[in-house]
Amino acid sequence: MKLDIWKSSEKKTNGATLTSLADLLQGRECGTAVRWGHLEMIPLFGSPCAAGAFAPPESSLRLTQVTNYGEMILKNKGKLPTIVPLNLGYFQNAAQNHAMCVSALLGAGESKQFKDACCIQEAQGGYIHEADERFIILPQPLRDKAFALRGKENYSKLWDDISTLNNRLRLKQRGHLDELKRAYQPQLLQTVYHLEPYPEQTGALFLNNNTIMGIELAPDAAFWNELHTPLVMYCYAPLRIINDIEGTQAWTGESLAVDKLTDLDDLESRWTELVARRQKRVNELTDKLQTLLISSAQVEQRQNKNQLATIKSEEFVGQMVLQDNKPAYVSLSRKTSH
């Protein structure tokens, strides 16, 4: 389904008109949804930006040093500018794990210190030095909490929220996000296997029990290919685990009726009708984004023709990167009640 939605005029970011969350999907097309238990991914394809404008994050970004608890230095080792994914973090043995509250733009070869990062491992001492290039994205229930703490220089600021999340996951109630990985590594990996990226995918809508929980867009397929696994494994898979623990029944959606089949032609006809009904649902979900109005879009950083902006709506919060006033990167998370 082609989304033709870059119209009307309320919120402007240096020339870009942003009225609803649907406006962010300019130049994207929805693919066939795939579901694993409570969690569902609607893949998105296409981009309004030229491919190869940004270095993929895993290939280019390195956490070179933690100078103090709650302070991280990130370096772009690529030959192109890159985007630091919103709420990026790192796990490392025998060192205090850290995560970002914000996104950022880094030029080719640029290093930048972030003093408002979060320690995500309460009782572990030691500083990370030259971390593994593989990164995580904070679990969805923590993302609006971390984002609300941006600019606040307090390394322990997320510990209470991590402790609350761990309690929902039936883990030790303390500020150790690594408990999630240790306890549920098989389930996290299973979710990645079931929600694998499609060829040429550039983004996704992530749903939990038929409710959109996140809108994730990358500038091109190469960038998405390195962002997909951290998002699915660490950001959205915990939602499925929480539902299993709390006994929430999974939304099953449309299914293929096979009773009283007469022949293969009948089967093919039923399958065609099912695909049409499923696509209609996807269309209705994306149409609902048009009703979710953007209340503010504040530019935080400018770098040549790129802008990093904070987006807020009644139900979602996050950040985006505009390239030539077109959405190259978007990461929006539904606000949580817990």
N, C-alpha and C positions, 0 to 999 in steps of 0.2 A: 504494500500500500504506500503510495507516494503522499507525503504530508506537505500540503501547500499552505504554509503558515508563517509568513513573515510580513505581517500587516498590522494596521491600526497604530496608534501612537499614544503611549503613556509614559513608560520609563525609558529614558535614553541614556546610553553609555557612549558618549562621544560619537554620536551618529547612528548607533545601532538602536533600533526600536524594539523594546522588550515589553510585552504586555502580559502574556501568560507563559506558563511553563512549556506549552506547545511550541511557542516561538523558538525555543532552543533547539528544536528538532529540524530546523531548516536544512534541506538537502539530504535528509536521511529517509530510508525506507525500512519498514518493519518486515521481518521474516517470520518464519513459523515458530511459535512458542514451543519450548521444551520444559518439562516439569519433572522434578524429583521430590516426591513427597509433598511437603508444604511449600516448597520453594520452586519458583518458576522464572524462566528467563525468556524475554522477548528480544531476540537479536535485532540489531539495527545495522544497516549497510549504507555506504555512501558517506560523503562529507562535503561541506561547502568549501573546504580548504584543499589546497594542492598537497598531494602526498609528498612526504619527505621534508616537510618544513621544520619538523621537530625530531630530535633524536629520541628513540625509544627509551623509556625510563630505566629498565633494568640494565641495559647495555651501557648507559651513560652515567647514571647517578651512583655516587659512592658516599657513604658516611665516612669521612676521613678522620674525624675526631669528635669525642665528647669532651669539651673543655672544662665543663663543670656539670653537676647534676642539673638536668633541665636545659642544657645548652648543647646544640649540635652544629657541626660544620659539614655541610653538604657540598660536593664538588661535581660539576658536570665535566666528565672526561671526554665527552663527544665533541665532534667538529661542527655541530649544529646547536642552536639553542634547544633547551628542553623544558619540560613542565614537571615540577615536583608534584606528584599526585597528592590530593588532599588526604590528610591523616595517614601519610606514609610512616612506617615504623620499621624497626629492626630488632630481631632476636639474636643474641649471641651468648654463648656459655661464659660463665665466670665474669660477667660484666653487667652493668645496670642497663637494661633494655630501655629504649626511648622511642617516642613517636611524635609526629608533628601535629600541631593544631590547625595548620593552614596549608594551602598550596603556595607555589612560588614559581617565578620564571627565572631561569638561570641561562646566561649566555654561554657560548662555546668556551670551555676551559675555565669558567667562572666558579669560584668558591664563595660561599656565603654562610655566615653564622646566624643561627636562629636561637634567640635567648628565651623564647616562650614555649619550648618543647616540654613534653611530659615524660617523666620516668614512669614506666609501666611494669616495674618489678620492685615491689616495696622493700624487701629485706635484702636485696643483693647489692653488694658493694662493687667497686671497680668501674673504670671508664672503658667504653668501647673504643678501640683503635682500629681503623681500616676494616670496617665490617664487611661480611659477605655481601655480594651485590644483590642477593635476593632479599626482597622487602615484603612487608605485610601491609595491609590496610586495616585500620582499627575496625572492630566489629560494629555493625550498624547501630546497635543500641547505645554505643559510646560516642558516635560521631557528632551528634548535635551537642553533646556535653563537652567534648573536647573543643569543638569550634567556638562555643560560648566562652571558653577560657583563653582564647587567643589574646596575645598581648600581655597576659598576666604571667609574670616571672615567678613561678612557684613550682618546683619540680614534683611535689607530691599532690598536685591539684586534682589529678584524675583517680587517685587511689580509692576514694570512697565509691565512685561510680564503677570502677573495676570490681571492687568487692561485692557490690550489688549484683552485677552481671554474673560473677562467679557463683553467688548464692542461687541464682535462677538456674545455673548449669549444674547445681548440686556439687560444687567444688568448694575448696577451702575459702572461707569468706575473708579474703585479704586482697590487697592491691597487686596481685601477680597475674598478669595477662598470660604468661607462659603456662599457667595451669590449664588453659584451654587447649593448647597444643599438645601437652603431655597426656591429657586425659582423653582427648577426642581426635587424635591424629587420623585413625582409620576412617571415621565418619567424615572428617573434613576432606580427606582425599577422595572418598566415594562421591561426594558432592561434585568435586571437580571433574571426575570421570563422567558423571551423568550430565553435567552442564558444560560440555566441551565447547570451545569456540568454533564457529563456522568459518570456512574460508572467506576472506575479505570482510569479515565482521569489523565494525568500527565502534560499536557501543551496544548498550542493552538497557532495557527496563527490567528491574528485578522486582518480583512480586512474592509476597508471603500470604498464602491463603487468599488469593485473588485481590490483594491490596498492594498497590505500587509502593515499595519501600525505598527505591533508589532509582535515579536516572544517571546513567554513566555514559559519557561520550568521549571518544578519543579523536584526535585529528586525522588519523589514518589507520589502516589495518595493521601495519607494523607496530605502531604504538599500542594499539589494543591487544595485540598478541602477547605483549609483555605485561600488560595491566590486568588481563582477564583472570589469571590464576590467583593472584593476591586478593582480588575483589571477591571471587567466588569462594575461595577457601577460608579466608579469615573475616571478611566483612559480612557476607550473606549466609554462608553455611551455618553459623551459630544460630540463626533464626530457626532453621529446621530442627536443630538439636533441642532448642528450648521448647518448641512445640511438641516434640516427642516426649520430653520429660514431663511437661505439664498436661499431657494427654489430650491435646487439641486435635480434633479430627481434621484430616487433610481435605482441602477442597479438591474434588475429583474432576469437575468440569465435564465437558462433552466427551462421551465415549461411543465407541462403535457398537451398534446393536447387531448381534449376530444370530438372534433367534429367528427361526422360520426362514432362513436363507433358501432361495430356490436354485440359484446357479451363480457362476462367477460374474455374470453381468449384473446381477442383483447386488453382489458384494461390492463391485466397482461403483455402482450407483450410490450405495450407502456411504462408501468412503468419500466420494466426491461431495456429497451433502454434508458430511461431517467436517471436511476441510473448509467448506464454505461457512459453516456455523462458527468454527473456531476463528476464522479470519474476521468474521463479523464482530466477534467478541473483542479481538485485538483492536479493531477499528474503533469500537465503542470506548475502550480503555484510553486510547490515545486522544479521542475526542474530548474525554473528560479533562485532559490536561489543559485544554483551551479555557476551561472554566476556573482553573487555579491561577489566579492573578498574581503577578510579581509585585510585591509591595515596595521593594527597593532593589537597586542594582548600583552598588558603590564601587568605583574604581579604586583598587588598592596599590597597583603597581603598573608601570608602563615600561615597555622595552621595545624600542623601534615601533613596528606596526602591530605589536602585540600588547594586549591589556589583560590584566588579572582583575577580576571584579568579584565582589561578594553579592550573592543573590539571596533574597529572603521572600518567602511567601507565607501564607497562613499555615500551611502544612509542611513545607520543605525549607531546608536551609543548606547552603553550600557555596561553592565558588565555580567560576568559569574563566576560560581564557578566550578572548576574542582576537582573531587575526583578520586585519582589514575589516573590522566590525562584524565578522561572522563567527559563530560559536565553533571553536576548534576543540576545546576541552570543556566538559561539564561534569561536575560531581555534586549531585543533590541528594540529600538523605531526608527521609520523613522524620519529623520531630517525634520523639518518644515520650511516653507518659511515665516510664519507670525511671 
